[in-house]
Amino acid sequence: MGSNGEVEIPKRAMSVDKKPGSKSSVSATTDNDTLVLKFTAMDSSSLRAVMNSSLREVKIANDMFL
């Protein structure tokens, strides 16, 4: 993705998308210039849903700010 500043944008964007009581969650961290996403879900359809929406958010942030 690029420099550490560039990976902070999607990381911050994803941190505000917390849904209490949800069947799934995602945490975003950075490792140098790499965005690291950790997905957790109770079932496979919840996992697919959280992965799709999270990766879409990363793509939108990437398209908007780069």
N, C-alpha and C positions, 0 to 999 in steps of 0.2 A: 504494500500500500504506500509506503514512502516513509517520511520522517516521523518521529514520535508525535509531533504536533498533529499530523494528519490522522493518526489512529486514535487520538484522544476525542475527536469529533464524534465518530459513531459510538465510541464507548460511553460518552456522556449522554448521547441521545438515547441509548438503550437503557441507561440507568433510571430514567424516569418512567419507563413502561412496565411498572410492577403491578400485577393484578393479585390482590389477596384472595386466597381460596382457590386459586387456579390449579389445574392438574399438571401444569408444566411451568418451568422457569428457565431463564437464561442469565448467566452472569458474564460480564465482559471485563477482561483485564488486558493489560498491555505487557509485552515482553520486548523491550527495545523498540523496534519499528514494526512489530507484529501485533495484530489484534487477535486475542485468544477468547473464543466463546466456549462456554461450558453449558451444555443443555441437560436438563433433568426433566423427566416426564413419567407419569404413572402408566401410560400405555403408548403403543406405537402411533396411534392417530394423533395423540396429544404431542408426541415428539415431532412428528411430521409438521404439524401446525406451527409449533413454536420455532422450528428450524426455518420454515418457509417465511414466516413473518419477520424473524430476526435477520435473515439474510437479505430480505427485501429492504429493511431499514438500513442495513450497511450499504447496500447498493445506492439507495437514495442519498444518503449522506455523502458517499463517494462522488456521485454525479453532481451534487450541488456545490461541493466545496473544492473539487479538484478540477 
